[in-house]
């Protein structure tokens, strides 16, 4: 896993923040729910958020024309 900042990830086009909820990904900003199986994980990163280390998955859905990230 590579280290990266969220700003760098967003500059790469992964600009939608998603959260994992059971079998779907949820976007709080649009209040939208997306099927988990419509995304592929492009890369996993380690980021520092407010002084804490977290894992981030950069995901893409060609079907939904959406790139985003999920922090775990």
Number of C-alpha atoms within 10 A of each C-alpha: 10 9 12 14 14 19 11 11 17 16 10 12 15 20 17 19 18 23 16 15 11 8 11 15 21 21 16 12 9 8 7 10 16 17 12 15 10 14 20 14 13 11 13 18 18 18 20 14 12 7 7 7 12 13 17 22 19 26 21 20 17 11 8 11 7 14 21 21 26 20 18 11
